[in-house]
Amino acid sequence: MRESLKKERDLRIDFFRGLALIFIFIDHVPDNSWAMVTLKNFGFADASEVFVLLAGYSAGLAYWSTAEKGGFAATFQRASKRAGEIYVWHLGVLVVSALMLYSAARLFNNASYINNIAIAELALDPVRTLAEALALFYQPNMMNILPMYVVLMLWLPVIIMLLRRSVALALGISVAIWFLSTSTGLNFPTHHRPSGWFFNPFAWQLLFTTGAAVSVLVRRMEARPRAEMLIPASAYLVFAFIVAAPWVMVSWLPNDRIIPRELLGNISKNDLSAWRFIHVLALAYVVAAVVPKNAAWLQHQWAQMVQLCGRKSLEIFALGTLLSFFGWIALTELGSNQMTMWAVNVAGIAIMSLTAWQMSRRTSSPRGPLLWPRPQGTALATR
């Protein structure tokens, strides 16, 4: 019975990972009115935190058996191979994005396409800048997530070994590293941000490690949502909603905040502030408690479409990044009216979904026509 439960696919993982990818695409299109309804406006955390937490959870599930069979060496070999793949995709996205934005800047005589993304240095000093890009020292704006994942994948074998010894030990060490980074500013250097990488791996590893730890507890049947914890978790989500005050963005609603954000101090995304960390954990807890892992609505074609995006997360994230730049160019040149806004967002989501579907068709066994196959689950961090 326990073994069958372990093998039963949790459809929520790919769905919410795919939804996070769609939100990230929407959020990355500058001046996008659709971004008003994404997660970032309703609390402290946004889609990035959701994605990293789920990536850690999926990685814990996927790499645990590797560690049991081959130990640290086998786990490191598999994780480092995946880190290498993410590294190559990052460089590919950087090069293609630079070509797209330089072409747009030249075609439309608009230097903001290269200045706002901090890629102008590629033309000023291409040899040095490319060398720095290879070393992950140079990270243009909106192209700084995948470098963090490279580091997290190299950290994963250590996480797995610590979790095999003790979940409490792994989380304790992770919290200590997070506290050290937030209190001292420990980070990897980058030449255009004095404080270092935008996504500080020493801080964000806490969320990734937490996801992996939860996967171990679920595997051991030691982690189940409890009704008595729903009240504090839900209360925190309400508190975060009040602080975020999404109503201030709506012209016909009051523009006053009940709780000024300044009272809470620094709610840093770069260093994963405690406010953001607790918010995504509370959100995940409430969703796990109220949404069954095989809920009927997760079987619908539209939900399977989102799940497919979650399955092919690395490729869809890279595609979403390129589409967000294309959307930026389209909105700038055609005007940010409602028609172009709808066209950019609908087209972007449709292209991401159809690409994921086509990729799934190519990797599925030929058993006749394939219409929105059910996800079988891989993550950006787990292939």
Steps between C-alpha positions, in 0.01 A plus 500: 500500500773748595699421189200561277444838665859598431461424130167681462559817302417827670347706219523819705878520468517539123186715491623763746851489355351564155281776639807658659673497160202676342501760778875554456449563128223750571701675773805529274318698230556865597187712554280194466155566649444124538769502768246662732339159556813290553610377841746782571215746561321293763769440758873508564615215275453459127521224239878470541466377858229253401714364220813456712308327778340256255833447324657401832209267574524334158878474525471330837265240354703444186849479651422305815505163324826594326658566839369171638645302211825681428569729796650846478710430187203392289286785629771756428558360151132525411450840662815649344387379157171677551681811622701494179182482292351798685827690451489441123135607482584817693773593255270421208226725639753777557635486143159477331356776721795726422459445125126568523534816708794641301302441178197676649711791622648544153176444309289735713781738601423441868803453726283412800481141375865452585549755776210388721609136491870585554626329186663806344839381628489209257561747217741724691734220611374167357803286588512599867123497538462155345778369723317641802176345375670160479611545861145609599652829614295688238123452534272738307166594650235224481773249417614433856279211607672213320844578650344452844367161390846394386625558854195335658552187292862478615376544858235229459727196562603653834134558585410139421786363710403721793134403468590132503672557831242733655233737368553724803875511436453593133254777582716627786805535276289661228354755742849578630626570146194716429549697822870549424422632152225738615700634794839539329403550134672178395442461126676427172637811327363658184643806335178706460350438848723592796302268728556199273266264315138612481390154619745438782558121495613498865156632597280326245645159579281507813183483292643231273619295799164538671324363194735201492449442874123498461532242222689272739234539769226428247688193380517377859132584550600744775360817344127553469313830520328533837174684542621688806787654299267634233391788722847655559606431140184662363535789745850570371374501140232752597760712678726493191203594281421799721861617491519454121176699465426409136200732502726806478571411136132527408402859426144477631598337831649673808871569464581479870705219656384354830851389596790693343768267361766720661397373844622149409851602408679346203287257296791409275458268204874493432579346837169318556372690801323307774173669405517352150622160620217457751246626249580238236504226766159610628366512147632152423353364825154638431500373142620155610224488759206613286590370151509118460803382305274335242217752505251460217577842352866403463386237248350760266683584176566862596664385827701235316622774267641687799648177637685440176669838541604387848638175362725677249594772741853582384406529135176688572675739738759579232228545239299719738801725551540553126126554457499761777764700312300464180189615686688801633600598147145449371338708774758777457468525123127428460383674815387364835130495420268222606503331160878468483513408868259211445678395182844491668386305806269256324753434225782452750306255718374314192852466355635373832216248532518374142876467523470294818232286335714440191801411713287258700377336180856447382608337827187284545477146372308471172163357595277677257377862513616695802275778633627678811662194664507490876822630652746244630719760663844643459622832633753760398712365782435129460572375152 
